[in-house]
Amino acid sequence: MTSSGLRQAAWWAAPLLALALVAGCGGSDSKSEGGSASGGGGAKAQSGDGGVEIKGFEFKPDPLKVKAGTKVTWTNEDSATHTATSKEGPAEFDSNNMKKGDSFSYTFEKSGTYEYICEIHTNMKATVTVG
């Protein structure tokens, strides 16, 4: 490659490298106030900052384990409308209907196990354990 070719390659590479570095350092674009809407899940309890993603007709993570005083935010990523409604636990919460992109937050003050469902799709079930 000639020296002019090297200069031309460097001229293109520098801005692309800078753009890649800036993109990698960006923050979350989640609409959740109380935490990130992060995926995960499975049988193992996930400890977290209080973000629950509703996606693929599932609450993720499930189960979620948080400390008392944690604000949990559910964000609906599905095109279908969902709810996050407690069925058992030390206190009650209900998001009402959430359309795609909507979020609902609840601060868990009391320790215990909270079972909740989507009242529209009752096969969607999950648990928050507060300790």
A tleap script that builds the chain and sets N, CA, C and O, in Angstrom:
source leaprc.protein.ff14SB
mol = sequence {
  NMET THR SER SER GLY LEU ARG GLN ALA ALA
  TRP TRP ALA ALA PRO LEU LEU ALA LEU ALA
  LEU VAL ALA GLY CYS GLY GLY SER ASP SER
  LYS SER GLU GLY GLY SER ALA SER GLY GLY
  GLY GLY ALA LYS ALA GLN SER GLY ASP GLY
  GLY VAL GLU ILE LYS GLY PHE GLU PHE LYS
  PRO ASP PRO LEU LYS VAL LYS ALA GLY THR
  LYS VAL THR TRP THR ASN GLU ASP SER ALA
  THR HIE THR ALA THR SER LYS GLU GLY PRO
  ALA GLU PHE ASP SER ASN ASN MET LYS LYS
  GLY ASP SER PHE SER TYR THR PHE GLU LYS
  SER GLY THR TYR GLU TYR ILE CYS GLU ILE
  HIE THR ASN MET LYS ALA THR VAL THR VAL
  CGLY
}
set mol.1.N position { 0.856 -1.169 0.000 }
set mol.1.CA position { 0.000 0.000 0.000 }
set mol.1.C position { 0.898 1.226 0.000 }
set mol.1.O position { 1.923 1.250 0.681 }
set mol.2.N position { 0.522 2.225 -0.748 }
set mol.2.CA position { 1.312 3.456 -0.837 }
set mol.2.C position { 1.084 4.306 0.390 }
set mol.2.O position { 0.152 4.059 1.154 }
set mol.3.N position { 1.929 5.311 0.588 }
set mol.3.CA position { 1.764 6.190 1.748 }
set mol.3.C position { 0.460 6.969 1.677 }
set mol.3.O position { -0.150 7.240 2.711 }
set mol.4.N position { 0.022 7.334 0.480 }
set mol.4.CA position { -1.266 8.034 0.376 }
set mol.4.C position { -2.406 7.083 0.706 }
set mol.4.O position { -3.415 7.495 1.279 }
set mol.5.N position { -2.249 5.797 0.342 }
set mol.5.CA position { -3.259 4.799 0.694 }
set mol.5.C position { -3.339 4.584 2.190 }
set mol.5.O position { -4.429 4.419 2.736 }
set mol.6.N position { -2.188 4.585 2.863 }
set mol.6.CA position { -2.164 4.448 4.323 }
set mol.6.C position { -2.830 5.639 4.996 }
set mol.6.O position { -3.593 5.480 5.949 }
set mol.7.N position { -2.532 6.846 4.487 }
set mol.7.CA position { -3.169 8.044 5.062 }
set mol.7.C position { -4.679 7.979 4.886 }
set mol.7.O position { -5.431 8.333 5.794 }
set mol.8.N position { -5.117 7.534 3.730 }
set mol.8.CA position { -6.549 7.444 3.460 }
set mol.8.C position { -7.197 6.409 4.398 }
set mol.8.O position { -8.278 6.661 4.931 }
set mol.9.N position { -6.556 5.261 4.603 }
set mol.9.CA position { -7.085 4.234 5.507 }
set mol.9.C position { -7.140 4.749 6.933 }
set mol.9.O position { -8.110 4.497 7.648 }
set mol.10.N position { -6.106 5.470 7.353 }
set mol.10.CA position { -6.090 6.031 8.707 }
set mol.10.C position { -7.183 7.069 8.873 }
set mol.10.O position { -7.787 7.175 9.940 }
set mol.11.N position { -7.438 7.834 7.825 }
set mol.11.CA position { -8.476 8.871 7.881 }
set mol.11.C position { -9.845 8.236 8.126 }
set mol.11.O position { -10.662 8.810 8.846 }
set mol.12.N position { -10.113 7.071 7.546 }
set mol.12.CA position { -11.383 6.384 7.757 }
set mol.12.C position { -11.416 5.613 9.070 }
set mol.12.O position { -12.468 5.527 9.704 }
set mol.13.N position { -10.292 5.055 9.488 }
set mol.13.CA position { -10.264 4.206 10.673 }
set mol.13.C position { -10.454 4.994 11.959 }
set mol.13.O position { -11.142 4.525 12.866 }
set mol.14.N position { -9.868 6.170 12.060 }
set mol.14.CA position { -9.938 6.942 13.307 }
set mol.14.C position { -11.373 7.288 13.709 }
set mol.14.O position { -11.746 7.049 14.857 }
set mol.15.N position { -12.188 7.839 12.813 }
set mol.15.CA position { -13.575 8.135 13.228 }
set mol.15.C position { -14.376 6.884 13.559 }
set mol.15.O position { -15.201 6.904 14.472 }
set mol.16.N position { -14.142 5.790 12.825 }
set mol.16.CA position { -14.869 4.545 13.120 }
set mol.16.C position { -14.490 3.995 14.483 }
set mol.16.O position { -15.347 3.508 15.220 }
set mol.17.N position { -13.209 4.070 14.824 }
set mol.17.CA position { -12.761 3.614 16.130 }
set mol.17.C position { -13.377 4.467 17.234 }
set mol.17.O position { -13.833 3.938 18.248 }
set mol.18.N position { -13.391 5.768 17.045 }
set mol.18.CA position { -13.990 6.665 18.041 }
set mol.18.C position { -15.482 6.372 18.205 }
set mol.18.O position { -15.995 6.352 19.324 }
set mol.19.N position { -16.171 6.148 17.096 }
set mol.19.CA position { -17.602 5.842 17.148 }
set mol.19.C position { -17.851 4.531 17.888 }
set mol.19.O position { -18.783 4.436 18.687 }
set mol.20.N position { -17.027 3.525 17.629 }
set mol.20.CA position { -17.170 2.237 18.315 }
set mol.20.C position { -16.951 2.380 19.816 }
set mol.20.O position { -17.666 1.766 20.608 }
set mol.21.N position { -15.979 3.174 20.209 }
set mol.21.CA position { -15.721 3.381 21.633 }
set mol.21.C position { -16.870 4.104 22.313 }
set mol.21.O position { -17.255 3.742 23.425 }
set mol.22.N position { -17.425 5.118 21.664 }
set mol.22.CA position { -18.552 5.859 22.236 }
set mol.22.C position { -19.770 4.961 22.346 }
set mol.22.O position { -20.466 4.997 23.361 }
set mol.23.N position { -20.049 4.154 21.326 }
set mol.23.CA position { -21.210 3.259 21.347 }
set mol.23.C position { -21.084 2.233 22.467 }
set mol.23.O position { -22.082 1.882 23.095 }
set mol.24.N position { -19.889 1.753 22.722 }
set mol.24.CA position { -19.676 0.762 23.773 }
set mol.24.C position { -19.829 1.332 25.162 }
set mol.24.O position { -20.054 0.578 26.109 }
set mol.25.N position { -19.716 2.628 25.315 }
set mol.25.CA position { -19.800 3.263 26.627 }
set mol.25.C position { -21.158 3.857 26.905 }
set mol.25.O position { -21.345 4.495 27.942 }
set mol.26.N position { -22.113 3.670 26.016 }
set mol.26.CA position { -23.427 4.282 26.174 }
set mol.26.C position { -24.195 3.690 27.329 }
set mol.26.O position { -23.884 2.594 27.794 }
set mol.27.N position { -25.208 4.420 27.800 }
set mol.27.CA position { -26.052 3.958 28.896 }
set mol.27.C position { -27.209 3.145 28.375 }
set mol.27.O position { -27.300 2.856 27.182 }
set mol.28.N position { -28.076 2.785 29.265 }
set mol.28.CA position { -29.247 1.993 28.938 }
set mol.28.C position { -30.320 2.882 28.341 }
set mol.28.O position { -30.480 4.036 28.737 }
set mol.29.N position { -31.058 2.330 27.378 }
set mol.29.CA position { -32.175 3.076 26.832 }
set mol.29.C position { -33.486 2.569 27.415 }
set mol.29.O position { -34.550 2.819 26.850 }
set mol.30.N position { -33.424 1.868 28.528 }
set mol.30.CA position { -34.605 1.324 29.179 }
set mol.30.C position { -35.465 2.443 29.732 }
set mol.30.O position { -34.957 3.469 30.183 }
set mol.31.N position { -36.787 2.233 29.691 }
set mol.31.CA position { -37.703 3.218 30.231 }
set mol.31.C position { -37.940 3.020 31.720 }
set mol.31.O position { -38.707 3.764 32.331 }
set mol.32.N position { -37.294 2.032 32.306 }
set mol.32.CA position { -37.480 1.734 33.718 }
set mol.32.C position { -36.828 2.792 34.580 }
set mol.32.O position { -35.711 3.228 34.302 }
set mol.33.N position { -37.520 3.206 35.624 }
set mol.33.CA position { -36.947 4.157 36.554 }
set mol.33.C position { -36.111 3.461 37.613 }
set mol.33.O position { -35.068 3.976 38.015 }
set mol.34.N position { -36.555 2.300 38.068 }
set mol.34.CA position { -35.946 1.673 39.227 }
set mol.34.C position { -34.869 0.669 38.917 }
set mol.34.O position { -34.270 0.130 39.848 }
set mol.35.N position { -34.591 0.388 37.679 }
set mol.35.CA position { -33.550 -0.569 37.373 }
set mol.35.C position { -33.558 -0.904 35.913 }
set mol.35.O position { -34.418 -0.443 35.163 }
set mol.36.N position { -32.625 -1.690 35.516 }
set mol.36.CA position { -32.554 -2.059 34.114 }
set mol.36.C position { -33.505 -3.205 33.843 }
set mol.36.O position { -33.745 -4.047 34.708 }
set mol.37.N position { -34.025 -3.228 32.678 }
set mol.37.CA position { -34.884 -4.327 32.285 }
set mol.37.C position { -34.010 -5.369 31.633 }
set mol.37.O position { -33.917 -5.440 30.407 }
set mol.38.N position { -33.386 -6.159 32.436 }
set mol.38.CA position { -32.410 -7.105 31.925 }
set mol.38.C position { -33.019 -8.474 31.800 }
set mol.38.O position { -33.918 -8.844 32.555 }
set mol.39.N position { -32.524 -9.221 30.843 }
set mol.39.CA position { -33.002 -10.575 30.627 }
set mol.39.C position { -32.369 -11.526 31.619 }
set mol.39.O position { -31.757 -11.106 32.601 }
set mol.40.N position { -32.518 -12.777 31.360 }
set mol.40.CA position { -31.982 -13.788 32.254 }
set mol.40.C position { -33.100 -14.701 32.651 }
set mol.40.O position { -34.142 -14.739 31.997 }
set mol.41.N position { -32.900 -15.423 33.693 }
set mol.41.CA position { -33.983 -16.269 34.153 }
set mol.41.C position { -33.523 -17.692 34.296 }
set mol.41.O position { -32.342 -17.961 34.520 }
set mol.42.N position { -34.458 -18.599 34.165 }
set mol.42.CA position { -34.155 -20.001 34.374 }
set mol.42.C position { -34.565 -20.395 35.768 }
set mol.42.O position { -35.277 -19.656 36.447 }
set mol.43.N position { -34.120 -21.553 36.196 }
set mol.43.CA position { -34.532 -22.075 37.492 }
set mol.43.C position { -33.815 -21.394 38.653 }
set mol.43.O position { -34.350 -21.330 39.759 }
set mol.44.N position { -32.619 -20.890 38.412 }
set mol.44.CA position { -31.847 -20.267 39.478 }
set mol.44.C position { -32.381 -18.862 39.781 }
set mol.44.O position { -32.666 -18.087 38.868 }
set mol.45.N position { -32.510 -18.549 41.059 }
set mol.45.CA position { -32.967 -17.216 41.450 }
set mol.45.C position { -31.939 -16.186 41.012 }
set mol.45.O position { -30.736 -16.381 41.186 }
set mol.46.N position { -32.413 -15.110 40.452 }
set mol.46.CA position { -31.546 -14.030 40.010 }
set mol.46.C position { -31.624 -12.894 41.014 }
set mol.46.O position { -32.710 -12.406 41.325 }
set mol.47.N position { -30.465 -12.469 41.523 }
set mol.47.CA position { -30.432 -11.292 42.364 }
set mol.47.C position { -30.276 -10.107 41.452 }
set mol.47.O position { -29.561 -10.178 40.452 }
set mol.48.N position { -30.930 -9.025 41.779 }
set mol.48.CA position { -30.820 -7.920 40.849 }
set mol.48.C position { -31.155 -6.587 41.434 }
set mol.48.O position { -31.430 -6.432 42.624 }
set mol.49.N position { -31.119 -5.622 40.536 }
set mol.49.CA position { -31.410 -4.250 40.891 }
set mol.49.C position { -32.881 -3.948 40.750 }
set mol.49.O position { -33.312 -2.829 41.028 }
set mol.50.N position { -33.658 -4.921 40.326 }
set mol.50.CA position { -35.092 -4.727 40.278 }
set mol.50.C position { -35.675 -4.527 38.906 }
set mol.50.O position { -36.736 -3.913 38.781 }
set mol.51.N position { -35.024 -5.021 37.862 }
set mol.51.CA position { -35.581 -4.904 36.526 }
set mol.51.C position { -36.176 -6.216 36.068 }
set mol.51.O position { -35.510 -7.249 36.126 }
set mol.52.N position { -37.432 -6.197 35.608 }
set mol.52.CA position { -38.075 -7.384 35.054 }
set mol.52.C position { -38.524 -7.047 33.640 }
set mol.52.O position { -39.206 -6.048 33.412 }
set mol.53.N position { -38.141 -7.877 32.716 }
set mol.53.CA position { -38.530 -7.724 31.319 }
set mol.53.C position { -39.686 -8.667 31.046 }
set mol.53.O position { -39.641 -9.837 31.424 }
set mol.54.N position { -40.721 -8.163 30.390 }
set mol.54.CA position { -41.828 -8.997 29.944 }
set mol.54.C position { -41.626 -9.180 28.448 }
set mol.54.O position { -41.804 -8.252 27.660 }
set mol.55.N position { -41.250 -10.398 28.077 }
set mol.55.CA position { -40.917 -10.659 26.678 }
set mol.55.C position { -41.150 -12.129 26.372 }
set mol.55.O position { -40.803 -13.001 27.169 }
set mol.56.N position { -41.735 -12.399 25.221 }
set mol.56.CA position { -42.009 -13.785 24.851 }
set mol.56.C position { -43.020 -14.442 25.776 }
set mol.56.O position { -42.970 -15.650 26.008 }
set mol.57.N position { -43.940 -13.639 26.302 }
set mol.57.CA position { -44.967 -14.109 27.236 }
set mol.57.C position { -44.337 -14.737 28.475 }
set mol.57.O position { -44.831 -15.739 28.993 }
set mol.58.N position { -43.230 -14.133 28.949 }
set mol.58.CA position { -42.553 -14.553 30.181 }
set mol.58.C position { -42.086 -13.331 30.948 }
set mol.58.O position { -41.828 -12.275 30.369 }
set mol.59.N position { -41.981 -13.491 32.267 }
set mol.59.CA position { -41.347 -12.498 33.132 }
set mol.59.C position { -39.902 -12.947 33.322 }
set mol.59.O position { -39.652 -14.078 33.737 }
set mol.60.N position { -38.950 -12.062 33.019 }
set mol.60.CA position { -37.535 -12.417 33.147 }
set mol.60.C position { -36.811 -11.357 33.942 }
set mol.60.O position { -36.928 -10.176 33.614 }
set mol.61.N position { -36.070 -11.719 34.968 }
set mol.61.CA position { -35.811 -13.079 35.415 }
set mol.61.C position { -36.932 -13.606 36.304 }
set mol.61.O position { -37.713 -12.843 36.872 }
set mol.62.N position { -36.988 -14.890 36.404 }
set mol.62.CA position { -37.923 -15.576 37.297 }
set mol.62.C position { -37.223 -16.806 37.846 }
set mol.62.O position { -36.768 -17.646 37.070 }
set mol.63.N position { -37.127 -16.932 39.135 }
set mol.63.CA position { -37.525 -15.961 40.165 }
set mol.63.C position { -36.517 -14.821 40.278 }
set mol.63.O position { -35.367 -14.937 39.853 }
set mol.64.N position { -36.977 -13.726 40.859 }
set mol.64.CA position { -36.135 -12.570 41.129 }
set mol.64.C position { -35.967 -12.450 42.634 }
set mol.64.O position { -36.942 -12.539 43.380 }
set mol.65.N position { -34.736 -12.250 43.081 }
set mol.65.CA position { -34.458 -12.088 44.510 }
set mol.65.C position { -33.888 -10.697 44.735 }
set mol.65.O position { -32.889 -10.320 44.122 }
set mol.66.N position { -34.537 -9.926 45.631 }
set mol.66.CA position { -34.099 -8.560 45.922 }
set mol.66.C position { -34.093 -8.325 47.432 }
set mol.66.O position { -34.653 -9.110 48.197 }
set mol.67.N position { -33.460 -7.249 47.839 }
set mol.67.CA position { -33.459 -6.845 49.246 }
set mol.67.C position { -34.678 -5.976 49.519 }
set mol.67.O position { -35.211 -5.335 48.613 }
set mol.68.N position { -35.115 -5.960 50.775 }
set mol.68.CA position { -36.226 -5.093 51.171 }
set mol.68.C position { -35.861 -3.652 50.841 }
set mol.68.O position { -34.724 -3.225 51.044 }
set mol.69.N position { -36.838 -2.909 50.331 }
set mol.69.CA position { -36.622 -1.526 49.939 }
set mol.69.C position { -36.262 -1.358 48.471 }
set mol.69.O position { -36.072 -0.235 48.003 }
set mol.70.N position { -36.166 -2.477 47.732 }
set mol.70.CA position { -35.817 -2.424 46.314 }
set mol.70.C position { -37.039 -2.070 45.480 }
set mol.70.O position { -38.122 -2.626 45.664 }
set mol.71.N position { -36.843 -1.150 44.574 }
set mol.71.CA position { -37.881 -0.779 43.612 }
set mol.71.C position { -37.714 -1.670 42.382 }
set mol.71.O position { -36.674 -1.642 41.725 }
set mol.72.N position { -38.739 -2.457 42.079 }
set mol.72.CA position { -38.720 -3.340 40.914 }
set mol.72.C position { -39.559 -2.689 39.825 }
set mol.72.O position { -40.666 -2.214 40.073 }
set mol.73.N position { -39.013 -2.677 38.618 }
set mol.73.CA position { -39.715 -2.101 37.472 }
set mol.73.C position { -39.912 -3.171 36.413 }
set mol.73.O position { -38.953 -3.794 35.958 }
set mol.74.N position { -41.157 -3.379 36.027 }
set mol.74.CA position { -41.512 -4.284 34.948 }
set mol.74.C position { -41.644 -3.448 33.678 }
set mol.74.O position { -42.259 -2.382 33.702 }
set mol.75.N position { -41.076 -3.918 32.574 }
set mol.75.CA position { -41.200 -3.242 31.286 }
set mol.75.C position { -41.717 -4.255 30.266 }
set mol.75.O position { -41.135 -5.323 30.075 }
set mol.76.N position { -42.829 -3.891 29.612 }
set mol.76.CA position { -43.430 -4.779 28.623 }
set mol.76.C position { -42.746 -4.595 27.275 }
set mol.76.O position { -42.833 -3.531 26.662 }
set mol.77.N position { -42.064 -5.644 26.821 }
set mol.77.CA position { -41.391 -5.634 25.525 }
set mol.77.C position { -42.193 -6.413 24.472 }
set mol.77.O position { -41.797 -6.471 23.308 }
set mol.78.N position { -43.317 -7.010 24.882 }
set mol.78.CA position { -44.167 -7.757 23.953 }
set mol.78.C position { -45.124 -6.815 23.239 }
set mol.78.O position { -45.415 -5.721 23.721 }
set mol.79.N position { -45.608 -7.258 22.082 }
set mol.79.CA position { -46.637 -6.477 21.386 }
set mol.79.C position { -47.998 -6.655 22.057 }
set mol.79.O position { -48.891 -5.828 21.872 }
set mol.80.N position { -48.162 -7.721 22.829 }
set mol.80.CA position { -49.403 -7.970 23.563 }
set mol.80.C position { -49.435 -7.157 24.862 }
set mol.80.O position { -48.391 -6.844 25.434 }
set mol.81.N position { -50.626 -6.827 25.311 }
set mol.81.CA position { -50.816 -6.146 26.586 }
set mol.81.C position { -50.676 -7.163 27.715 }
set mol.81.O position { -51.160 -8.290 27.604 }
set mol.82.N position { -50.009 -6.764 28.806 }
set mol.82.CA position { -49.804 -7.637 29.965 }
set mol.82.C position { -50.043 -6.870 31.259 }
set mol.82.O position { -50.126 -5.641 31.263 }
set mol.83.N position { -50.153 -7.619 32.361 }
set mol.83.CA position { -50.161 -7.038 33.700 }
set mol.83.C position { -49.120 -7.760 34.548 }
set mol.83.O position { -48.668 -8.851 34.199 }
set mol.84.N position { -48.751 -7.150 35.645 }
set mol.84.CA position { -47.973 -7.796 36.703 }
set mol.84.C position { -48.818 -7.614 37.956 }
set mol.84.O position { -48.871 -6.523 38.523 }
set mol.85.N position { -49.476 -8.682 38.384 }
set mol.85.CA position { -50.464 -8.601 39.460 }
set mol.85.C position { -50.165 -9.659 40.516 }
set mol.85.O position { -50.091 -10.849 40.210 }
set mol.86.N position { -49.995 -9.216 41.765 }
set mol.86.CA position { -49.682 -10.158 42.844 }
set mol.86.C position { -50.877 -11.054 43.118 }
set mol.86.O position { -52.031 -10.636 43.025 }
set mol.87.N position { -50.564 -12.303 43.460 }
set mol.87.CA position { -51.594 -13.265 43.850 }
set mol.87.C position { -51.393 -13.723 45.274 }
set mol.87.O position { -52.366 -14.006 45.975 }
set mol.88.N position { -50.144 -13.804 45.721 }
set mol.88.CA position { -49.831 -14.177 47.102 }
set mol.88.C position { -48.606 -13.405 47.544 }
set mol.88.O position { -47.693 -13.155 46.757 }
set mol.89.N position { -48.598 -13.030 48.816 }
set mol.89.CA position { -47.431 -12.354 49.357 }
set mol.89.C position { -47.810 -11.421 50.487 }
set mol.89.O position { -48.989 -11.229 50.785 }
set mol.90.N position { -46.801 -10.843 51.110 }
set mol.90.CA position { -47.024 -9.947 52.250 }
set mol.90.C position { -47.742 -8.644 51.888 }
set mol.90.O position { -48.293 -7.987 52.771 }
set mol.91.N position { -47.748 -8.261 50.620 }
set mol.91.CA position { -48.418 -7.034 50.178 }
set mol.91.C position { -48.923 -7.252 48.757 }
set mol.91.O position { -48.509 -8.195 48.083 }
set mol.92.N position { -49.814 -6.382 48.306 }
set mol.92.CA position { -50.395 -6.511 46.975 }
set mol.92.C position { -49.870 -5.430 46.043 }
set mol.92.O position { -49.568 -4.316 46.469 }
set mol.93.N position { -49.766 -5.780 44.754 }
set mol.93.CA position { -49.448 -4.796 43.723 }
set mol.93.C position { -50.173 -5.181 42.447 }
set mol.93.O position { -50.489 -6.352 42.237 }
set mol.94.N position { -50.438 -4.206 41.599 }
set mol.94.CA position { -51.107 -4.438 40.326 }
set mol.94.C position { -50.703 -3.337 39.355 }
set mol.94.O position { -50.903 -2.151 39.620 }
set mol.95.N position { -50.138 -3.740 38.243 }
set mol.95.CA position { -49.682 -2.780 37.246 }
set mol.95.C position { -50.810 -2.210 36.401 }
set mol.95.O position { -50.631 -1.179 35.752 }
set mol.96.N position { -51.966 -2.858 36.397 }
set mol.96.CA position { -53.007 -2.593 35.414 }
set mol.96.C position { -52.443 -2.944 34.034 }
set mol.96.O position { -51.332 -3.465 33.937 }
set mol.97.N position { -53.190 -2.667 32.982 }
set mol.97.CA position { -52.769 -3.052 31.639 }
set mol.97.C position { -51.558 -2.247 31.187 }
set mol.97.O position { -51.540 -1.020 31.286 }
set mol.98.N position { -50.549 -2.954 30.692 }
set mol.98.CA position { -49.349 -2.318 30.145 }
set mol.98.C position { -49.214 -2.708 28.678 }
set mol.98.O position { -49.119 -3.889 28.344 }
set mol.99.N position { -49.207 -1.710 27.816 }
set mol.99.CA position { -48.974 -1.946 26.394 }
set mol.99.C position { -47.471 -2.008 26.149 }
set mol.99.O position { -46.681 -1.723 27.049 }
set mol.100.N position { -47.078 -2.378 24.947 }
set mol.100.CA position { -45.663 -2.460 24.595 }
set mol.100.C position { -44.963 -1.144 24.916 }
set mol.100.O position { -45.418 -0.069 24.526 }
set mol.101.N position { -43.839 -1.251 25.642 }
set mol.101.CA position { -43.052 -0.082 26.016 }
set mol.101.C position { -43.439 0.523 27.358 }
set mol.101.O position { -42.693 1.337 27.902 }
set mol.102.N position { -44.601 0.138 27.905 }
set mol.102.CA position { -45.028 0.662 29.206 }
set mol.102.C position { -44.242 0.009 30.334 }
set mol.102.O position { -43.795 -1.132 30.220 }
set mol.103.N position { -44.081 0.757 31.429 }
set mol.103.CA position { -43.389 0.256 32.614 }
set mol.103.C position { -44.254 0.478 33.848 }
set mol.103.O position { -45.103 1.369 33.888 }
set mol.104.N position { -44.014 -0.356 34.849 }
set mol.104.CA position { -44.683 -0.251 36.147 }
set mol.104.C position { -43.642 -0.536 37.212 }
set mol.104.O position { -42.842 -1.462 37.075 }
set mol.105.N position { -43.650 0.264 38.281 }
set mol.105.CA position { -42.699 0.075 39.380 }
set mol.105.C position { -43.425 -0.145 40.691 }
set mol.105.O position { -44.492 0.415 40.939 }
set mol.106.N position { -42.812 -0.983 41.531 }
set mol.106.CA position { -43.329 -1.239 42.878 }
set mol.106.C position { -42.132 -1.434 43.797 }
set mol.106.O position { -41.201 -2.167 43.464 }
set mol.107.N position { -42.158 -0.775 44.959 }
set mol.107.CA position { -41.080 -0.911 45.937 }
set mol.107.C position { -41.480 -1.943 46.975 }
set mol.107.O position { -42.497 -1.802 47.655 }
set mol.108.N position { -40.660 -2.992 47.087 }
set mol.108.CA position { -40.918 -4.084 48.023 }
set mol.108.C position { -40.332 -3.735 49.383 }
set mol.108.O position { -39.120 -3.803 49.582 }
set mol.109.N position { -41.202 -3.362 50.316 }
set mol.109.CA position { -40.769 -2.974 51.663 }
set mol.109.C position { -40.773 -4.163 52.624 }
set mol.109.O position { -39.964 -4.214 53.551 }
set mol.110.N position { -41.682 -5.119 52.406 }
set mol.110.CA position { -41.841 -6.252 53.325 }
set mol.110.C position { -41.162 -7.495 52.776 }
set mol.110.O position { -41.308 -7.835 51.602 }
set mol.111.N position { -40.406 -8.175 53.656 }
set mol.111.CA position { -39.746 -9.422 53.273 }
set mol.111.C position { -40.774 -10.521 53.043 }
set mol.111.O position { -41.844 -10.528 53.652 }
set mol.112.N position { -40.437 -11.437 52.166 }
set mol.112.CA position { -41.307 -12.571 51.898 }
set mol.112.C position { -41.267 -12.955 50.437 }
set mol.112.O position { -40.473 -12.428 49.658 }
set mol.113.N position { -42.139 -13.884 50.077 }
set mol.113.CA position { -42.229 -14.358 48.706 }
set mol.113.C position { -43.523 -13.857 48.095 }
set mol.113.O position { -44.605 -14.049 48.651 }
set mol.114.N position { -43.399 -13.214 46.948 }
set mol.114.CA position { -44.528 -12.646 46.224 }
set mol.114.C position { -44.708 -13.419 44.929 }
set mol.114.O position { -43.824 -13.420 44.072 }
set mol.115.N position { -45.852 -14.077 44.784 }
set mol.115.CA position { -46.181 -14.737 43.534 }
set mol.115.C position { -47.065 -13.788 42.742 }
set mol.115.O position { -47.990 -13.185 43.286 }
set mol.116.N position { -46.770 -13.659 41.436 }
set mol.116.CA position { -47.570 -12.766 40.608 }
set mol.116.C position { -47.806 -13.381 39.238 }
set mol.116.O position { -47.112 -14.309 38.823 }
set mol.117.N position { -48.805 -12.841 38.546 }
set mol.117.CA position { -49.200 -13.340 37.233 }
set mol.117.C position { -49.512 -12.165 36.313 }
set mol.117.O position { -49.554 -11.009 36.734 }
set mol.118.N position { -49.729 -12.497 35.054 }
set mol.118.CA position { -50.377 -11.582 34.117 }
set mol.118.C position { -51.854 -11.966 34.143 }
set mol.118.O position { -52.199 -13.106 33.831 }
set mol.119.N position { -52.714 -11.045 34.504 }
set mol.119.CA position { -54.138 -11.369 34.595 }
set mol.119.C position { -54.778 -11.612 33.237 }
set mol.119.O position { -55.854 -12.205 33.164 }
set mol.120.N position { -54.150 -11.176 32.179 }
set mol.120.CA position { -54.676 -11.418 30.829 }
set mol.120.C position { -54.260 -12.804 30.338 }
set mol.120.O position { -55.040 -13.513 29.702 }
set mol.121.N position { -53.026 -13.173 30.643 }
set mol.121.CA position { -52.457 -14.465 30.233 }
set mol.121.C position { -52.045 -15.205 31.510 }
set mol.121.O position { -50.880 -15.164 31.907 }
set mol.122.N position { -52.992 -15.871 32.141 }
set mol.122.CA position { -52.778 -16.421 33.486 }
set mol.122.C position { -51.749 -17.543 33.547 }
set mol.122.O position { -51.374 -17.976 34.637 }
set mol.123.N position { -51.284 -18.023 32.384 }
set mol.123.CA position { -50.203 -19.002 32.396 }
set mol.123.C position { -48.848 -18.326 32.633 }
set mol.123.O position { -47.854 -19.005 32.888 }
set mol.124.N position { -48.806 -16.996 32.549 }
set mol.124.CA position { -47.578 -16.250 32.836 }
set mol.124.C position { -47.497 -16.034 34.347 }
set mol.124.O position { -48.276 -15.270 34.916 }
set mol.125.N position { -46.547 -16.715 34.987 }
set mol.125.CA position { -46.399 -16.661 36.440 }
set mol.125.C position { -44.930 -16.426 36.775 }
set mol.125.O position { -44.034 -16.840 36.040 }
set mol.126.N position { -44.707 -15.754 37.900 }
set mol.126.CA position { -43.318 -15.515 38.352 }
set mol.126.C position { -43.330 -15.233 39.843 }
set mol.126.O position { -44.387 -15.118 40.464 }
set mol.127.N position { -42.131 -15.122 40.405 }
set mol.127.CA position { -41.965 -14.915 41.835 }
set mol.127.C position { -40.885 -13.882 42.119 }
set mol.127.O position { -39.837 -13.856 41.474 }
set mol.128.N position { -41.168 -13.030 43.103 }
set mol.128.CA position { -40.155 -12.125 43.659 }
set mol.128.C position { -39.967 -12.523 45.115 }
set mol.128.O position { -40.932 -12.590 45.876 }
set mol.129.N position { -38.723 -12.788 45.499 }
set mol.129.CA position { -38.402 -13.090 46.888 }
set mol.129.C position { -37.658 -11.903 47.458 }
set mol.129.O position { -36.637 -11.472 46.922 }
set mol.130.N position { -38.187 -11.374 48.565 }
set mol.130.CA position { -37.599 -10.195 49.215 }
set mol.130.C position { -37.007 -10.630 50.539 }
set mol.130.O position { -37.696 -11.208 51.380 }
set mol.131.N position { -35.721 -10.348 50.721 }
set mol.131.CA position { -35.062 -10.764 51.946 }
set mol.131.C position { -34.175 -9.715 52.533 }
set mol.131.O position { -33.557 -9.941 53.573 }
savepdb mol mol.pdb
quit
